[in-house]
Amino acid sequence: MEKSTIIIEKSLCESELKVLEHLWSEGATAAKVLTAKLEASTNWRKTTSYTVIKNCIEKGLIVRDEPHYVCRPAVTKAEVQKSEIRLLIDKLFDGSNDIFLAFLLQKLLSRELASSSTEPA
């Protein structure tokens, strides 16, 4: 996949992630097939699936190729992960990587201490 120039400024909604997850795992997929798979896995109606696909196209998350309305991801999973983490840090940790890292380390150490205290000596 070519390098994306999309800048994701807002956190993706769950439905957008579901579409992207499918495309990342399956690759380019005709919209008809994609909507059928989404209907089966999410219980969305066909119109809901097409609306989410349309929104993803408008946001530059996926690209539609002709013929057959074939959809493919315009962003990689790593790009979305990086963007989502950055948005999380900005929102919940005042934009500080250090505060975020300290929070994660504290959680990891707490788990380690909890698991080591329950192990027999």
C-alpha positions as CSV (number, residue, x, y, z in Angstrom):
1,M,0.0,0.0,0.0
2,E,1.3,3.4,-0.9
3,K,2.1,5.9,1.9
4,S,-1.1,7.7,3.0
5,T,-1.3,11.5,3.2
6,I,-4.5,11.4,5.1
7,I,-4.4,13.2,8.4
8,I,-7.0,11.8,10.8
9,E,-8.0,14.7,13.1
10,K,-11.0,13.0,14.8
11,S,-11.3,9.6,16.4
12,L,-12.9,7.0,14.2
13,C,-16.2,5.7,15.2
14,E,-16.8,2.0,15.7
15,S,-18.6,1.5,12.4
16,E,-15.7,3.0,10.4
17,L,-13.3,0.8,12.2
18,K,-15.4,-2.3,11.4
19,V,-15.2,-1.4,7.7
20,L,-11.5,-0.8,7.8
21,E,-10.8,-4.0,9.8
22,H,-12.5,-6.0,7.1
23,L,-10.6,-4.3,4.3
24,W,-7.3,-4.6,6.2
25,S,-7.8,-8.4,6.6
26,E,-9.5,-9.2,3.3
27,G,-8.0,-6.5,1.0
28,A,-9.8,-4.8,-1.8
29,T,-13.4,-5.9,-1.8
30,A,-16.4,-5.1,-4.0
31,A,-18.9,-3.0,-2.1
32,K,-21.7,-5.6,-2.7
33,V,-19.5,-8.3,-1.0
34,L,-18.4,-5.9,1.7
35,T,-22.0,-5.0,2.6
36,A,-23.0,-8.6,2.7
37,K,-20.2,-9.5,5.1
38,L,-21.0,-6.5,7.3
39,E,-24.6,-7.5,7.4
40,A,-23.6,-10.9,8.5
41,S,-21.1,-9.8,11.1
42,T,-22.9,-6.7,12.5
43,N,-26.5,-7.2,11.7
44,W,-26.5,-3.9,9.9
45,R,-28.9,-3.4,7.0
46,K,-27.6,-3.0,3.5
47,T,-28.3,0.8,3.6
48,T,-26.4,1.2,6.8
49,S,-23.4,-0.5,5.4
50,Y,-23.5,1.6,2.3
51,T,-23.8,4.8,4.4
52,V,-20.8,3.8,6.5
53,I,-18.8,3.0,3.3
54,K,-19.8,6.4,1.8
55,N,-18.7,8.2,5.0
56,C,-15.4,6.4,5.0
57,I,-14.9,7.5,1.3
58,E,-15.7,11.1,2.1
59,K,-13.3,11.1,5.0
60,G,-10.5,9.6,2.8
61,L,-10.3,6.4,4.8
62,I,-11.1,4.2,1.9
63,V,-11.0,4.5,-1.9
64,R,-13.6,3.3,-4.3
65,D,-12.3,2.0,-7.6
66,E,-14.4,1.3,-10.7
67,P,-15.6,-1.0,-12.1
68,H,-17.8,-2.9,-9.6
69,Y,-17.4,-0.3,-6.8
70,V,-14.3,-2.0,-5.3
71,C,-13.3,-0.6,-1.9
72,R,-9.8,-0.6,-0.6
73,P,-8.2,1.0,2.5
74,A,-6.5,4.4,2.0
75,V,-4.9,4.2,5.4
76,T,-3.0,1.5,7.1
77,K,-3.9,-0.1,10.4
78,A,-0.6,1.3,11.8
79,E,-1.5,4.8,10.7
80,V,-4.9,4.6,12.4
81,Q,-3.4,3.1,15.6
82,K,-0.9,5.9,15.7
83,S,-3.6,8.5,15.2
84,E,-6.0,7.1,17.7
85,I,-3.2,6.9,20.4
86,R,-2.2,10.5,19.6
87,L,-5.9,11.6,20.0
88,L,-6.2,9.7,23.2
89,I,-3.0,11.2,24.7
90,D,-4.1,14.7,23.6
91,K,-7.6,14.2,25.1
92,L,-6.8,12.3,28.4
93,F,-3.2,13.1,29.2
94,D,-2.9,16.8,28.3
95,G,-0.9,15.8,25.2
96,S,1.9,14.5,27.3
97,N,3.6,11.3,26.2
98,D,5.5,11.2,29.5
99,I,2.2,11.3,31.5
100,F,0.7,8.6,29.3
101,L,3.8,6.4,29.6
102,A,3.9,6.8,33.4
103,F,0.2,5.8,33.5
104,L,0.9,2.6,31.5
105,L,4.0,1.7,33.5
106,Q,2.0,2.2,36.7
107,K,-0.7,-0.2,35.4
108,L,1.9,-2.8,34.3
109,L,3.7,-2.6,37.6
110,S,0.4,-3.0,39.6
111,R,-0.4,-6.1,37.5
112,E,3.1,-7.5,38.1
113,L,2.9,-7.0,41.8
114,A,-0.6,-8.4,42.0
115,S,0.3,-11.6,40.1
116,S,3.6,-12.1,42.0
117,S,1.8,-11.8,45.3
118,T,-0.6,-14.6,44.4
119,E,2.1,-17.0,43.3
120,P,3.2,-19.6,45.8
121,A,6.7,-19.0,47.3
